[in-house]
Amino acid sequence: MESPVTIRPATDADAEILGALTERAYRVDGHLADSTSDGYARELRDGAGRIRDAVVLLAEIDGALAGAVALAEPGTPYAETARSGELEVRMLAVAPEARRRGVARSLMAAVEDHARHAGLGRVVLSTGVPMQGAQRLYEDLGFRRAPERDWSPGGFSLLGYVHDLD
């Protein structure tokens, strides 16, 4: 039987491993393959900045970091598309060796719980066009495409998704 996924808030002590895991997950999937992605790779590695300026949730399996996600409310440094009453998901990452073990689903369930406890009625996110596995996951979790929220920072096309909470 596989060990359960546990979710906890990140602390300053997690910053380095958080940054390394996030960058590695994006690299393994080919999302940082060219030199134009150097700036985003630096942002992904900046676990300390994320912990300082967003809510960061970590997923662990047997005490080892298996995944992470950053949460941003409107007007906070990591919010890019969140509007009033919304929580924005940023930089969801799962360690390659921990995939297919429910890590992303566990993190996203914790995201919804956080949004509800904060009195927010919607979760929003942006994902890259090539990130088809992530798109399937979000749709399975009840997110719907919101083409009016599509955008292209630095020429990289992102698709908008929203999920209204009960």
N, C-alpha and C positions, 0 to 999 in steps of 0.2 A: 504494500500500500504506500502510495506517495505521501510525503509529508505535506501538511497544509501550508497555504500561503498566509502569512501574517502581514498586516499593514500597520505602520507606525509613522509618526511625524519625523522628518529629518531634523537632525541637530547639527551644530557647527562641526562636530567631529566627523560627520558623514560627507563633508563637502568634497574632498578629493575623490573618494570612491564613487560618489554620485556623478561627478563630472566625467570620470573615466568610463563608467558604465554607459552613460547617455551617449557620449561620443562614439564608443565602440559599437553600440547597437545601431546607430545611424550609419556608421561606416560599413559594417557587415552587410547591411541591406543595400549598400551602394548609393546612399543618399548624400554622401560627401565625396563623390568620386573625382571631382575636378577642382582646379585651383580657385574657381569662383566661390567655392563653399568654405574657404579658409576662415572667413569672418564668422560664419555660423558654427563652424567647428569650435572656435574659441568660445562662443556663447554657450555651446553645449557642455564644454569642459568647465565652465564657470559655476561649479556647484555652490561655492560660497555666495556668489551674487544671487543665485536663485533662492537659497535658503534665507538670505537677508531680505529679499524683496518680494517673495511670493510664499505661499504655503506649499511645502513640498512633502509629498507622501512617499514612503518607501515600502516596497514589498520584499519580504524575506522568506526564504525557505531554509529551514534548519539553521537559522542565524546568519545565513549568507545573503547578501544583497542580490535580489533577483529582478528588480524593476523599480521604476520611479515615475512620478508625474508631478508637474508643477501646476498650481491653481492660482488664477489671478482674477480679482474683482475689478470692475471698471475703475479707471483712474489710478490703478497701481502700476508700478513699473513694468510688469510682465504682460499686462493686458494690451492686446492689440485690436481685438474686435468686440470685446464684451461691452454690452450696454447695461443700463440700469436694470437691476433685478437678475443679472446673469452672472454665472461663474464660467470663466474660460479655462479650458484644458490646454496646457502647453507641454511640449517635450515628453510625451509618454514614451518610455523606453523599457524594453525587456531584454535582459541578458540573453544572448543567443542560446546558451546552455540551459536556460530556464523556460524556454518557449514550449508551448503546448501543455502547460501545467496550470493554466488558469490565472496567471499573474496579471495580464492586462485586464481581464474581466474583474478580478478582485480589486485592482486599483480603480477601475471605472465605477464599481459599486461604492467604493469609499468616496469617490468624487461626488456622486449623487448624494450620499449621506451628508457630506460636508456642505453641499449647496443647500440641502433642506434645513440643516441646523443653523445655517447662516440666514435663513429666510429668503433664499433666492429661488426663483421659479423656473429657471432655465439654465441648461449647461450648453455651452457653445465651444466649437473648436474649428481649426483649420488643418487640413492635411494635404500633402502633396499629391499631385495627379498620379505619379507612379506608385503611391503607397496603397495598392489595391487590397492587400491583406488587412490593413488598418481600416480602410473604408468598409470592408465586409464586417469587421468586428463592430464598428460604430453602428452600422445599419442593423445588425443582429441585436444590439443593445437598445434599439428604439430611436436612434438619431435619424434625422431626415436631412436630405440635401437642402441647402439654402443657397441657390445660385446667386441671389442678390448679395451674398456675403463673400463671394469669390473675390480674390485679390491677388496681386502679383508683386510682392516686395522684391526688388532687385531683379525683376524679370523671371522669378520662380513662381509658377502658377500654383495657387492654393485654392482648395475647394472648401467652402463653408458648410458646416453641419450644425444643427440645433437639436436639442432634446428638451421638450417641456416636461417638467416633473409634475407628478400628481399632487 
